[in-house]
Amino acid sequence: MLATNAQKVVEPNDTAKLEFYRLIGEGYKAMQDGRTSTISEVREKLNKRRQERG
């Protein structure tokens, strides 16, 4: 008998989708304004948000 691992497709919840689209919008606005951020600045910002959410 052959056993297989079933993979479950995980759908992001509405909060995660909203956060994702908000970040995309923020990036788009920054590009239009000519603002730039370093990779480390973006990482710090994301880590702060993750810590705030718990």
trRosetta pair geometry for C-beta under 8 A, 3 or more apart (Angstrom, degrees):
i j d omega theta_ij theta_ji phi_ij phi_ji
12 16 4.0 -110 -179 87 113 132
12 17 5.5 139 106 -53 117 81
12 20 7.5 45 133 -17 163 139
13 16 5.2 96 56 9 70 101
13 17 7.2 -133 101 -4 37 91
14 17 5.5 -56 -148 37 35 113
14 18 6.2 35 156 -20 68 106
15 18 5.8 -54 -148 36 30 111
15 19 6.4 30 153 -18 64 107
16 19 5.7 -54 -147 37 32 112
16 20 6.3 36 153 -23 64 106
17 20 5.6 -54 -148 34 31 114
17 21 6.4 23 157 -11 66 107
18 21 6.0 -57 -145 41 30 105
18 22 6.1 34 154 -23 64 109
19 22 5.6 -54 -146 36 29 115
19 23 6.4 31 155 -20 63 105
19 49 7.8 140 -157 163 128 140
20 23 5.9 -57 -153 34 28 110
20 24 6.6 28 151 -18 63 105
21 24 5.5 -49 -146 35 36 114
21 25 6.3 38 154 -19 66 105
22 25 5.7 -55 -150 38 31 112
22 26 6.3 34 151 -21 65 106
23 26 5.5 -51 -145 35 32 114
23 27 6.4 33 154 -18 64 105
24 27 5.8 -57 -151 37 30 111
24 28 6.3 32 151 -21 65 106
25 28 5.6 -52 -146 35 32 113
25 29 6.4 32 156 -18 65 104
26 29 5.9 -53 -149 36 30 110
26 30 6.4 32 152 -20 63 107
27 30 5.6 -55 -148 36 32 114
27 31 6.5 35 153 -21 65 103
28 31 5.8 -52 -151 33 31 112
28 32 6.6 31 152 -18 63 105
29 32 5.7 -55 -151 36 33 112
29 33 6.3 22 155 -10 67 111
30 33 5.8 -62 -145 45 30 105
30 35 4.2 -83 -160 68 85 109
30 36 7.6 132 159 -78 112 26
30 37 7.2 -24 -180 -13 155 105
31 34 7.6 39 -178 -71 30 26
31 35 7.7 -80 -58 51 22 70
37 41 4.4 -124 -173 85 98 129
37 42 5.3 112 121 -54 128 88
37 45 7.8 -23 -174 -6 152 140
38 41 4.7 100 54 2 77 102
38 42 7.2 -145 94 -3 43 85
39 42 5.8 -58 -152 37 33 110
39 43 6.3 35 151 -21 67 107
40 43 5.5 -51 -145 36 34 114
40 44 6.3 36 155 -21 65 104
41 44 5.8 -53 -149 35 30 112
41 45 6.4 31 153 -19 63 108
42 45 5.7 -56 -149 36 32 113
42 46 6.4 29 155 -16 66 107
43 46 5.9 -58 -148 39 29 108
43 47 6.2 29 155 -19 66 108
44 47 5.8 -56 -146 37 29 111
44 48 6.4 32 155 -22 64 104
45 48 5.9 -53 -151 32 29 112
45 49 6.7 27 152 -17 62 105
46 49 5.7 -55 -151 36 34 111
46 50 6.4 35 152 -20 67 105
47 50 5.6 -53 -148 35 33 113
47 51 6.4 33 155 -18 66 105
48 51 5.8 -57 -150 37 30 110
48 52 6.4 32 152 -21 65 106
49 52 5.6 -54 -148 34 32 113
49 53 6.5 28 155 -16 65 106
50 53 5.9 -59 -150 37 31 107
51 54 7.6 45 -180 -74 32 27
